[in-house]
Amino acid sequence: MIRLYDYLPSGNGYKVRLLLTQLGIAFERVELNIINGETRTPEFLAKYPNGRIPAVELDDGRLLFESNAIIMYFAEGTPFLSADRFQRAETLQWLFFEQYSHEPYIASVRFLVMYPQVRDDRRQILDMMRRRGYDALAVMERHLKSREWFVAERYSVADIALYAYTNVAGEGGFDLSSYPAIRAWLDRVQSQPRHIPITQG
């Protein structure tokens, strides 16, 4: 069986958990507490050198890490990833946007708010990070004003990638009241078959 190394509050882990659940793929979830350094052990680092979750061990023993690489792998050949060349490039466009312009700010601010006991130099630039997070939300809002989904007018891994942390942005103090298109999109994602909340393992 597929083994997913995960941390329940993590949006990156949630991406994989949500997609696998919606695809009906059975998996064993292994909880690792990142606050306690459980992904930094020699045993874990020997398998996953980036020392982060999510990470998966496939049923044939192959290993894969980085959330967006994992969801691309499992989405291949399913309705969650288009076979069209341009639409696949658009999907990658939004996955890269999520990792470069969205996750470093939306997710990181949430982390710093949720774990005030963790020493982190980024606390000195928290205001800047919040501004960058709102910049990312503005890009998403403009895109969603004229469409229901991020790519090809259907729910896909692009939506899953961006949903994971946008869905819990409020936990980092982000106010989505001025983003009606995003809020409507969040509702559409939550209405998809086999949707699970981030708190469900």
HUFEN-V945177 format. One record per residue. PHI is phi in radians with two decimals (* if undefined). NEAR is the number of other ideal C-beta (glycine too) atoms within 12 Angstrom. Layout:
PHI:NEAR / PHI:NEAR
This chain:
*:16 / -1.09:30 / -1.96:28 / -1.92:41 / -1.49:39 / -2.54:38 / -2.42:33 / -0.91:27 / -1.26:31 / -1.31:38 / -1.17:41 / -1.15:46 / -1.15:41 / -1.06:41 / -0.91:46 / -1.20:45 / -1.04:43 / -1.14:44 / -1.11:45 / -1.03:37 / -1.15:26 / -1.23:30 / -1.46:27 / 1.29:12 / -1.63:26 / -1.25:13 / -2.67:28 / -1.73:19 / -1.73:29 / -1.98:27 / -1.38:23 / -2.20:30 / -1.43:21 / -1.23:28 / -1.16:22 / -1.59:14 / 1.34:16 / -1.26:22 / -1.72:32 / -1.93:20 / -1.34:17 / -0.99:12 / -1.15:13 / -1.23:25 / -1.13:17 / -1.15:13 / -1.66:25 / -2.28:29 / -1.14:15 / -1.38:20 / 1.09:22 / -2.37:26 / -1.86:38 / -1.40:44 / -2.56:38 / -2.24:38 / -2.00:24 / -1.27:21 / -1.17:15 / -1.72:11 / 1.65:12 / -1.23:15 / -2.03:25 / -2.58:27 / -2.29:30 / 1.39:29 / -0.99:42 / -1.28:36 / -1.15:27 / -1.14:41 / -1.21:44 / -1.10:30 / -1.06:28 / -1.28:33 / -1.37:35 / -0.97:19 / 1.36:12 / -2.11:23 / -1.13:21 / -1.39:37 / -2.52:33 / -1.18:28 / -1.50:16 / -1.25:14 / -1.05:11 / -1.19:13 / -1.15:23 / -1.15:23 / -1.13:17 / -1.10:27 / -1.05:36 / -1.08:28 / -0.95:23 / -1.31:37 / -1.17:36 / -1.19:21 / -1.03:28 / -1.05:37 / -1.39:29 / -1.75:19 / -1.95:26 / -1.96:41 / -1.02:36 / -1.09:26 / -1.94:37 / -1.07:44 / -1.24:40 / -1.20:33 / -1.10:36 / -1.00:33 / -1.03:32 / -1.16:29 / -1.27:27 / -1.23:23 / -2.19:23 / -1.11:12 / -1.36:12 / -1.43:17 / -1.29:11 / -2.71:19 / -1.10:11 / -1.17:22 / -1.05:20 / -1.25:11 / -2.09:18 / -1.07:23 / -1.10:16 / -1.11:17 / -1.11:32 / -1.11:27 / -1.06:17 / -1.13:26 / -1.10:37 / -1.16:29 / -1.04:22 / -1.13:35 / -1.10:38 / -1.12:23 / -1.08:28 / -1.11:39 / -1.07:26 / -1.06:16 / -1.16:26 / -1.43:32 / -1.10:16 / -2.00:12 / -2.73:22 / -1.55:23 / -2.25:32 / -1.33:40 / -2.35:34 / 1.05:26 / 0.97:17 / -2.63:23 / -1.09:35 / -2.61:36 / -1.12:45 / -1.09:43 / -1.18:44 / -1.04:49 / -1.06:47 / -1.42:46 / -1.18:42 / -0.90:40 / -1.67:40 / -1.12:44 / -1.02:35 / -2.03:29 / -1.04:36 / -1.03:23 / -1.19:24 / -1.76:32 / 1.59:22 / -1.38:34 / -1.73:16 / -1.65:28 / -1.12:12 / -1.64:13 / -2.20:27 / -1.10:16 / -1.18:26 / -1.13:36 / -1.10:23 / -1.16:20 / -1.14:33 / -1.00:31 / -1.11:18 / -1.15:23 / -1.08:37 / -1.16:23 / -1.57:13 / -1.25:26 / -0.98:15 / 1.10:21 / -1.13:24 / -2.24:26 / -1.33:21 / -1.09:33 / -1.40:16 / -1.71:16 / -1.46:23
